Amino acid sequence: MKDEPFFIVNDFTDNNKRELENIINTTKPEHYKKLKKAVFLRNFTNALFKSYRKNKTPEHIEKYNLLKKKEALLKKLQELEKK
């Protein structure tokens, strides 16, 4: 009887092959519209997050400063009441 040939399968090369096939599939012209939409949505959501952070920071700082001033005024008021 003949022995069947034994092949060693390397999992790392199989994963690389799948990744390369996915890259090749995304470069096909049929996928350009989908990719353009995906890139637009990604950029749009990133811009929304950036604008939210810019608007959020000054209000947060103003509230913090107002709270500090309020605490300081309350301490002064309590000292004056004690006297």
Number of C-alpha atoms within 10 A of each C-alpha: 3 4 5 6 6 6 6 6 8 8 9 8 10 11 11 11 12 11 12 12 11 11 11 10 12 14 11 9 9 10 11 12 10 12 13 11 11 12 12 12 12 12 12 12 12 12 12 12 11 12 11 11 11 11 10 11 10 11 11 11 11 11 11 12 12 12 12 12 12 12 12 11 12 12 12 12 11 10 10 9 8 7 5
